[in-house]
Amino acid sequence: MNLTGEELKKLLLPALAFVLLLAAGAATIWYVQSLRAQEAQRLTAARAERQQARDRLSRIAEEEREVNEKLAVFQRLKALNIIGEERRLEWVDAMSRIRSQRELLDLRYQVERQKSLNTVKGKATNVEFYSSTMRVELGLLHEGDLIGFLNDLRNSGNAYYSVQRCSMTRTGQSVTGATMAPRLRASCQIDLITILSKGAAS
């Protein structure tokens, strides 16, 4: 179909308007898509920021829990007088008290010189661990006396009592109505561990 020049002139304005509308529509679509992309980026960034905030809160809560746990342990050690210089006089009093309360027939012990424990795994840098080895010889009527002695020793405080070894042998003596002779002899090696804070020492 052939159009005359006059007809082409009449169609020129509508065609131009159509092209402009197409361009405006394309620009609108591009603008909307750009806005959607920006909003999606903002949403992703907000979600990431919210997750980071949750992670920070979680870490803070975990650190607070760890601090509270360590503080509880510290308070427990402090209450047991494990933190600070070794307390040899208190050890002597505890041994005398346990001997009397348990009515142990024979109790002998010797505490060796204090030594530093340099190989404690995971220890804090501002504390030092010290150990004094106590060698104990006991005369026992039965095995329960040894268990009771060790429990009383641990509960007496003034050190952390780490039992390294204990051995028992029979004496060959029998219990008679006239005398109470030990039927067993126990030999134990116990480390008395104390903790000294460098800050407290300086």
Helices and strands as residue ranges (DSSP letters): H 5-79, H 88-102, E 106-111, E 115-117, E 127-140, H 143-155, E 160-170, E 184-197, H 198-201
